[in-house]
């Protein structure tokens, strides 16, 4: 297959591109390489897939020195004209849109970054898919869309009309926009609500990275809500396995039994589907920290903090839908995942 993956300088996009290429698919990667976090890490991910920093220029293709079937282009999703040209030139079968402005807390102080990337950028992707015969659009949503919902574990059939951060609101908007295009233009779309992904090459603004960096440096870590938090931490390889199965399987066809009088939010008569993708096994934050201590051989210095605006106390993914449709079964334990991350982190940062 010929697949466009946006966000390939990012954490999940980097791992997904590697998996697709190793399985023999042709991949075009796209990323803006913005400065939300250290761009050196983004360039290092690209280098790992054979894309050299000196070959990267805006709106120019760089060929991988590792994978003959991989090329990369630096581009903003908001750049509508050049994005359309990428689609026309690529003649893609499918698109996986992982590019987005991430982060709940950052959205409290930089709201326009989320509108530009997650709303304007996503409508440009939808329009490009519509006009270029894309057979399937898979895109990143987020567990944050569950917001004030307290029905645990979170199910795709739950109401998600009460987000508590702008980031979450943009991801909910993406789901609504995707459904509209599935309905109006028969564009098959699948939205994936990711639950706290972690692992090697992870984002520096995520808990595992922040905690590891501070613990190894003998500095205190900030533990919010006095440690009374739980997260459905999901190892990146398990996430990529789920995304890969969806991308390489038949796209959604529409649910013939869908009832507008009792609507199922996760499907539609149109070729539209929403899935949770997580571990289905929430971990207490303090247990997560203890696992980092075990892997690093260091004790954490903890500063207990109150709950942060935009955060939720607990996430827990019901992944029955993905299991039934794609036999998705996450297998990596938190202890294994943290040890893998620690080996990468200490090697990468010496």
N, C-alpha and C positions, 0 to 999 in steps of 0.2 A: 504493500500500500504506500501511497504518497501522502504523508501526514504533515500538517503544519502544527507545531507546538509552540505556543507563545509562553514567554517566561522561562526560557531555557538557560538563562544565567541565574535563575532562582533555584531554590532548594528542591522542590518537587519536580519542576520542569527539567532540571539537570538530570535527575535520576530516571525520569521517564524517557527522555531522549536516549540515554544510554541503553535502556532496556529495549526500546524499539529498534535501535540500530543493531544491537547484538542479535535480535531476532530476524534481521534481514530487511527491515522496512526502510524506505527512503524518507528522510526527515529534513524539513526546513525549520530551523529554530529562529525565534524572534524575541528580542528583549530590548528594552530602552536603556538598561544598565543605569538606572537612576541612583541617586545618592541617599536613599532612605537608610541604607546601612553600607558598611565598608565595600566599596566597589572592587577592592583587591580580591576579596573572597569570590565575587562574581566572575572576575576575570580568571581566577584560579579554577573555578568550575568549568568554564569554557575551555581552558587550556587542557583540562583532564579529558575533554572530548575532542581534542585536536585542533581547537580554534585558538590561534595565536593573537594576543592583544594587538600586536603591530599590524595585523591584517584587518582589524575592525575599524570601520568608519561609518558614519551615519548614512543610512540608505544605500549601503554597499554590501554585496555578498562576500563572505569569507568562507573558503573551503576548508574542511577539516583535514588535518594531516594524519588523522587516525582512522576515520571512517570515510571511505570514498562516497558513501550515500548521504553524507551530512553536509549541509551548508547553513550558515548563520547570517542573519541580517540585524543590525542595530536599528530599531525603529520604535517610535511611540505609536501606540494604538490610536491616539487622537489624530494622527497624521493620516487623514482619510484618503487623500489622493494616492499617496505612496503605498498605503496598505492595500488598496484596491489593485494596484500594479503587482504587488506580491502575490495576490490571489490569482490574477490573470496569468502571470508567468508560471506559477507553481502547479496549476491544474490539479489541486489536491483532491484526494478522495474524502478525507476526514480532517477535522480541525479539533485540537484540544487547547482550549483557552485557559491557561493558568496564570497569565500576566494580570496583575492587579496591584493596586496600592493596598498593602496588607497592614495589619496592626490595629487593635482596638484603641489603645491609649493615644496613639499618634493621631487618630481621627478626631480627638477632642480639641487638638490645637492646630491641625492642618486640614480642615474639612474640604477645601477646594481640590486638594490632591486626589481625594476619593471620587469627587464628581467627575473630574477630568479623566482619570484612568478607568474607573469602574463603571461609570455611566456612559460618558461620551465614547470612551474606548470600546465598550461592549456593544453599543449600537453600531459602531463602525464594523465590528466583527460580524454581527448579525446581517448587516446589509451586504457585506462582502460574501458571506456564505449564501445568502439568498440569490445573488446575481451570478454565482460561479459554480452552480450545480454541486454543492457540497452535500455528500450523502449522510453525514452525521457530524453534529457539533456537540462535543463534550466540553463542559465548562466547570470551573471551580466555583462552588458556593461555599458555605461555611456553617459550622455548628452554631455560630453566633446568632443565626437567624431565629433561634428558639427563644432568645430574649427572656421575657418574663414568664414564659411557659414553665410550669413546675411539675408537669407530668413526666415521671422518670420510669424507664429510659425514654429518651426522645425518639419519637416515631415520625416518619415522613407524613403520616396521616394526621399529625397534630396541627393545630392552628399556630401560625408563626406571624401574627399580625402585630406583635408588640416588641420590636427590637429596642435595644437600649444603648446602641452606639450607631454613629453614622456609618461605620464600616458594615455593620450588620444590615442596616437599611439599604445600602447599595447592593449587597448580595441578595437580599430579598427582591430588590428591584430587578436584578439580573434574571431571577427565576420567572418573574412576571413578564419581562420583555421576551424571554425565550419562548414562553408559552404563546405569546401573541404571534411570534413568527412561525411557530409550529402550526398554529391554527390558520393563520392567513395564507401562508406560503408553503405549507406542508413540509417545512424544514424539520427533520428529526433532531431533537435536542435532548441531551441528558445532563442534568445538573447534579453535582456531587458535593454533599455537605461534609467537608473534611473536619475531623476531630483531632485537634492538638497533635500534629505530626512532628516527629522528632527523629534524629539519627545523624550519621556522618554528613558533613557538608551543610549542616542545618543553619538556620537564621540566627544571627547574633542577638536579636531582640527577644528570642524565645527563652523560656525558663531554664531549660537544660544548659544552654550555652552560657547564659548569664550566671547561673549557679556554679557551673564548672570553672569558669574563668575566675570568679571571686574566691572559691574554695581553694583552688590551686595557688592563688596569690596571697592567701591568708587574710583576705578581706571579708567583711560581713556581707551577708545576702539579705535582701528585703523579702520577708515572708508575709504576704498579704492575708487579710482576714484572720490574722493570728494563726495561720496554718490550717484553718478549717475550710479547706478547699479540696475538691476532687476533680480530676480530669481523666478523660478517656484517651490517655496517651497511646498513640498508634505509631508503630515503627514504619519508617519510610518505605522499606521494601514491601511491607504488607499493603500499604497504600498504592504503590506503583503496580503491584500485582492486580489489584482491583481495577485500576484505571486501564491497564493493558487489556484485561479481559473484555471490558466494555468497548474499548476502541476497536478491537479486532473481532467483535461479534456483530450480529445483525443489529441495526439501530432500532429504536422503538417504533412500533407500527400504529400505536393508538389502542386504547382500551375500549373494545366494543361494548363491554358491559358497564361503562362509566355512566353514572346517573346524576344529572344536573340537579335533581331534587335532594340528593344526599351525596354531594361531590367528594371524591377522594382527592385531596390536595397533591398527592404524589404522582397522579397520572391524569389522563384526559382522553377524550375521543381522538384528539390530535396526537401526532407522533411525539409525545412529550413524556419525560420521566424524571423523577427526583429520587436520589438514593442517599442515605447516610453511608459514610465510609469511615469506619473507626474500629476500635478493638472490641467493643461491647464488654468492657471490663474496667470500670473506673478505678483509679489509683488515688489514694489519699496523698496530698501534697507532702506531708511529713515522711511518708514511706518512700516517695520519689526522692526526696532529699537524702534520706538514709542510704538509698541505693547508690546515689552519687558519691556519698562518703565512702561506701564500701569499695566502689570501683576506683576511687582516687587515692584511698588510703589516708585521707585527711578528714578532720572534723570541721563541720560548718559552723561559722559564727553567725547566729541568726538575729536579725532585727525584726521583731514582730510589728506589723503595720496594719492599719485598718483596711477595709475593703476599698478597692479602687473603683472610681466611676466607670461604668460600662462593663464591668466584670460580672460574671455569674458565679455562684458558689459551686455548682456541680454540673459536669457534662457527662452524658452517658448515651452512647449510640445504640439504638436498636438496629441491627444490620440484617434482619431477617430477609428483607427485600433483596438485597444484594446476594445473600446466601442462596435464596431460592432461585434467582434468575441466572446467577453466574457462578454458583458454588464457591462463593467467597468465604474464606476461613483464615483470618489473621492468626499467625502462629508465633510471632516473636514475643518473648516475655520482656517486661520492662528491665529486668536485671541484665538480660542478654543485650538488649538494645542500648542501654547505658554503657555497658562495657565496650560495645562496638564504637559508640560515639567517643568514649574516652581514648581508645586507641587512635582513632582518627585525629582527635583534637591535639593530643600530645605530640603526635607525629607532624601534623600540619604546622603547629605553632612552636615546635621544638621545645 
